Amino acid sequence: MKDVIDVMELQRERNKRITPVDYRNLDFNGGFTPARFIFECGMKLQGQPLTLATAAILMHKFFKEVDQSKYDCFLIAASSLYLAGKVKDDPLKIRDIINVAHNTLHRGSSPLEIGDEYWSMRDAIVQAELLIMRVLKFEVSITHPHKYMLHYLRSMESWLGKEQWSQVPVARTSAAFLQDFHHDPSILDYQPQHVAVACISLALQCYGVRLPLIEDKDDETWYSVFVKDLQKDKHWEIMEKIMDTYNKEPETA
């Protein structure tokens, strides 16, 4: 459909700008590191944005239930990608996941040949997939904020008018905030509709966009058109959590 905002395409473009780091030198960082690993590997595998988001959520949910120190977070991340591909009907070949994960951890290395190391890693990913499903009690279906964001953005395009809408990248920035928030486990604490609104609010504030027909005193409650149960305090709390995510990004030389 012409002129429809494609949040998925915006996030595919976002994936292309991940800066390489040496994951072996990073700590768990509250789940940020394995989530970053998921998005980098997923981009290389050309996974769909919803598949990568699903993998990140599955990984965060898993580590919420277990002692993180007892598991290899990169193995769990790779297995989450493998499982997410099945959940979202976006099959990612296990051999590709193995080679991409291995190369991302050991940059510059050649693809693994079929041998002991390959089969060991393959078995580990399959076993970890079963472990994730058992820990999550086979509840792997996820309601994402993406569909709500798409609906809200399409409505706001009509609200603002095409001319003003085309002047500022509200949709692109909202999609970037949404993807980045998947790096933090606190995304599990909020309703997907509320997360979508918070991402859009941040984008509007970044570009100083004011919505027409909204009085100054009510500017913070523009989203009541879309959600009725989001209080201002909760709204600001989610936005602060999103912004805090950027403080976890490792420094690169």
Long-range contacts (C-beta under 8 A, 24 or more apart in sequence): 3-162, 4-154, 5-150, 5-153, 5-154, 5-157, 5-171, 7-49, 7-146, 7-149, 7-150, 7-153, 7-171, 7-174, 7-175, 7-178, 8-48, 8-49, 8-50, 8-146, 10-171, 10-172, 10-175, 10-176, 11-49, 11-175, 11-176, 11-178, 11-179, 12-49, 13-172, 14-175, 14-176, 14-179, 15-39, 15-42, 15-43, 15-49, 15-52, 15-179, 16-43, 18-43, 19-252, 20-107, 20-252, 21-250, 21-252, 22-107, 23-74, 23-104, 23-105, 24-105, 26-250, 28-68, 28-73, 29-248, 29-250, 30-184, 30-185, 30-248, 31-59, 31-60, 31-63, 31-183, 31-184, 31-185, 32-183, 32-184, 32-245, 32-248, 32-249, 33-73, 33-250, 34-59, 34-63, 34-73, 34-74, 34-76, 34-77, 35-59, 35-60, 35-77, 35-182, 35-183, 35-184, 36-183, 37-73, 37-74, 37-77, 37-101, 37-104, 38-77, 38-80, 38-81, 39-179, 39-182, 39-183, 40-104, 41-77, 41-78, 41-81, 41-97, 41-100, 41-101, 41-104, 42-81, 44-100, 44-104, 45-81, 45-92, 45-96, 45-97, 45-100, 47-81, 47-84, 47-85, 47-90, 47-92, 48-88, 48-90, 49-146, 49-179, 50-88, 50-90, 50-144, 50-146, 51-81, 51-84, 51-85, 51-87, 51-88, 51-90, 51-92, 52-81, 52-84, 52-179, 52-182, 53-142, 53-144, 53-146, 53-179, 53-182, 54-84, 54-87, 54-88, 54-142, 54-144, 55-80, 55-81, 55-83, 55-84, 56-80, 56-182, 56-183, 57-142, 57-144, 57-182, 57-187, 57-188, 58-83, 58-84, 58-87, 58-132, 58-136, 58-140, 58-142, 60-185, 60-187, 60-188, 61-136, 61-188, 62-132, 62-135, 62-136, 63-185, 64-185, 64-188, 65-135, 65-136, 66-135, 74-101, 74-105, 75-124, 75-125, 75-128, 76-128, 76-132, 77-101, 78-125, 78-128, 79-125, 79-126, 79-128, 79-129, 79-131, 79-132, 80-132, 82-125, 82-126, 82-129, 83-129, 83-132, 83-133, 83-140, 87-140, 87-141, 87-142, 94-122, 94-125, 94-126, 95-122, 97-125, 98-122, 98-125, 143-192, 144-192, 145-178, 145-192, 145-193, 145-195, 145-196, 145-199, 146-178, 146-196, 148-192, 148-193, 148-196, 148-197, 148-226, 149-174, 149-175, 149-178, 149-196, 149-199, 149-200, 151-226, 152-196, 152-197, 152-200, 152-223, 152-226, 153-200, 155-225, 155-226, 156-200, 156-211, 159-211, 159-212, 160-209, 160-211, 160-212, 164-209, 168-207, 168-209, 169-203, 169-207, 170-200, 170-203, 170-204, 170-207, 170-209, 171-203, 173-202, 173-203, 173-206, 173-207, 174-199, 174-200, 174-202, 174-203, 175-199, 177-202, 177-203, 177-242, 180-242, 180-245, 180-246, 181-241, 181-242, 181-245, 183-245, 183-248, 184-241, 184-242, 184-244, 184-245, 184-248, 186-241, 187-241, 190-234, 190-238, 193-226, 193-227, 193-230, 194-227, 194-230, 194-234, 194-235, 194-238, 195-238, 197-223, 197-226, 197-227, 197-230, 197-235, 198-235, 198-238, 198-239, 198-242, 199-242, 201-235, 201-239, 202-239, 202-242, 202-243
